[in-house]
Structures are given as C-alpha cells and as structure tokens.
Amino acid sequence: MTELSAVADNPAPIAVGDPINARILAVSEDRLQGFLRKPFEEIARLSGIELPVVLERIREMLRGGTIRRVRQTLVSTNLAPGALVAWRVPADRLDAAFEWMFRNDPFSGHVVIRSTDQECAGSGYRLWTTLKVPDGFSMEKHARYLQERVGAEHFRLMPAKAIFTLGVGHVRRKDLEFGSRAEVLAEPQKVEFTRLTSEEWRVLIPLKREFRVD
C-alpha cells in the first residue's frame, strides 16, 4: 500500500483537541500578520509541523466542518459604513431570526444569541450582529428591512468610534494563565471611512476569496 492510499484510507483527525491540529490552529487563528505569499509555509514554520501535514490537516478540518472557512482576514472597518447592532426579538422568533441573518444576509456578520441571567435594562436585546453596507447605502434602511424580515421589535445601531485589533486565538488561549497580559498594550485605531479606487477593489476582492478543500 502506498503512503498516499494509506492517508486516503485513514483520514487525519479533525478534532480541535488533537495535538497536531491544536498546534496548527494556535498559529493560523491569529498569528499570521499582513499579506503572505506562502501562508501555509509560514504556518508550518511557526508550528514546527511539516508542510504536507499542515495541508492535510487543514484540508480535513475544513471538509469535516471543524474549520468553517480558510481565507485572508482583513480589518475592513474603514472600507464601508458599519456598526454593532442589538436586536430585540420575541423569544419565539429568536432562533429563526438568528438562522435567517446568519444564512441569508451578506451584510450581517458575527451573529450571536446572548444569554441573560435576569431581567434588566437591555436584557431583551439577545440577538447581536455586526452590520456593514456598501458605500452609498444606508445602514438605517437596511436595518429596518432586516427588522421587518425577522420580526424584530426594535434595534439599536452602535457605530464604532475607535477599535482595538484583538487576536482570536481560541486554541492558543486555552493554555494562558488567568490574568495574563500581553507585553505590549493594544493601540486604539480611529474609525475613518476610506474610499478605494475601482482598481484597488479588483485587487482586494480576490484576496478575500475562500480556499476550497481541493
């Protein structure tokens, strides 16, 4: 039996807790900075795992659903008007509203349902999303469309005035001690809309394209 067929007959583990996968994810989640011509080679270098194994594990985790997508991450805050949005949705419509926004609205992201332990001011706003619309379009109008579509009672738009770029690092942070702090404090970045040229958009769009399993 060849090595290739052996791999095909025995697919790589896809669990986050697998030691090799954990080393790969600890790097790929948030340790790659800027644009890299060979990002997978950099993951291999930083994780200490050979490139063929890195490619095999990422491919299998993507195929198995452990990884939702593989693509270049951009800090797009300044590329279009955006805001954090809190939605007050009746309890019997909450799950359906989550599913619809998650699956059908390309302008909504980071869709989450937040838990609440008690009734208090704001506890009815359990559905939270980010919203970003193309230049020239109205966030308010699109939010009202979403409100009607999912049956929300009210929403609150909260545009950011400044942001901190924080790493994701879910796997890496599992091994951090409580109270651990970075040696260098994060710097606030002022949110200012930047209008790109058509040529710049043509370059940017392919960079955001998702990698397929093949």
N, C-alpha and C positions, 0 to 999 in steps of 0.2 A: 504494500500500500504506500503510495506517495505521500509526502508531507501535506500537499495541497488537499488530497482527498481525505486525509485524516482530519484536517481542520474542518472540512465540509461535513464530515460525519459527526464531529464533536464540536458544535458551535461554542464560541467563547462565552463565559459567564457574562450576564448583563446587569447583575445587581450592583447597586452603588457601594454596598459594603464589601465587595470583592477587593482584596488588597491592591491588585494591579489597576482596576478601574478607579479606585479611590485616589491613587497617585496621579492618574491621568486627569481626573476631574478637578483635583486640587490645583492643577495648573491651568487647565482650559477654561474653568469658570471665570476667572478674573485676573490672572497673572500675565496675560498677553496684552501688551500695550501698543497702540498705534497700528500702522499697517505693516504687515509682514508678508513678504513674497512667498515664504515657505512656512506657514504657521504650524503645520503638523510636525515638521522637523524641529521647530522650537519647543513644541510640547514634549517631544521625545528627549530633547536635550535637558530641559528643566526637570522632567520627571525621572530621568535616568532609565527610561524604558525604550527598547529598540523600536525604530520607526515602524517596521511591519506589524509589530504587536499593537502599537498605538492605533494604527489604521484599522486593524482587525477589530479591536475592542470598541472604538468609536462607531464603526460601521454596525456592529452587532447591537450596541446600546441604542443606536438610532432606529434600527429595524425593530427592536423589541419594545420601544417606547420609553426606555429609561431616559434617553435624551430626546427632547421634543424637536429640536432643530439644531443645525450646525450652520452658522453664518457669521459674518463680520458684525460686531456690535458697534453702533455709532451713538455718540452723545448728540441726539438730534433736537435738543431743547430749543436751539436757536434757529432751526430750519423752518419752523412753522408755528403758528399760534397754538398754545396748548395749556392744559390745566388739569389739576386733580379734581375729580367730581365725586361728590357724595350724593347717593340716590336714596330717597325714602320710598320703599316699595312694600306693598302689603305682603304679609307673611306667606299667603297662599300663592303669590306670584313671584316670590323671590328667586326660587330655583330656575324657573322658566326665564326670568329676566337675565339671570347670570348666563344661562346657556345661549340665549339669543345674542347677547352682546359679545360673548366670547367667540362664537362661531360665525356671526354674520356681519358685524360692524368693523370694517377695516380701520376705522379711525379711533376705536376704543382699544386700550391695552391694559395690562396688569389688572384684569377683572378679578375681584375678590369679594367674598362674603365674610364680613367681620362678625365675630361672636360678641355678645354683650352679656354681662353678668346681672345687670339690674336695669330698671327703668330710670333713665336720667336724660338730661338735655342732650339731644343728638343720638340717643340710642336707637331711634327708629331708622337712622341712616346706616343700614347694614351693607348695602351694595356700594362698593367703591371702584372707580375706574380712573384711568387717565384718558384724556381726550386730546387729540391733535388733528387739526383740519388744515387743508392746503391754503396757501397764501391767497387772500381774496375772498375766502369763505368765512362764515360767521359761526363761531363756537356756540353762541347762544341759540341760533336757529337749529343747528344740528342736535344740540342737547334737547331742545323742545321736540324735535322729531323722535328722538330716542325715548323721551318721556311718554309720548303717545304710543309708541310701538310696544313698549314693555309694560305699560300701565303704572308708571311711577307716579306717586302723589306729588313729589317735589324733588328738586335737585339743587345743588349748590356748586357753582363753578369757583375754583380756587387757583387762579394762575400763580405760578411761582415767580417770585421777585429775584431770588438767588437760589443756587443749588450747590450741593456737595456731591462730587462723584465718589460713590462708595462701591467697593467691590462686592460681588455676590458671595462667592466663597463658602457656600453651604457645607461642602465636604471639608474644605481646609479648616473651617472654624470649629468643627467638632472637636479638634484637639487643642483648641485655645483655652487657657485658664480663664475663669470668670474674672472680669475686671481688667483683662489685658488691653493694652492700648498701643496704637501704632507709635513709632518713634517720631514720626513727622505728622503734625496735625493737618487735616484736610483743609484746603483753601476754598472759600466760597467763590462761586462763579456767577457773575451778574447775568441775568437772562436778557439778551438783546437779540431781536429778530435780525437774521442775516439773509438777505435775498441773493440766491445763487443765479448764475447765468444758465442758459439752456445747455451750454457745453459742460458746465460743472455738474448739472443734473445727469447728463448722459454718462459721465464717469461714475457718479455716485450710485446710481441705480444698480448696475451690475455687481457692485461691491456688497450690496445687501442681499443678493440672491442666495437662497438656501442651497446647501450641498445636498445632493440626493445620496441614497445608500450606495448606488453604483458609481 
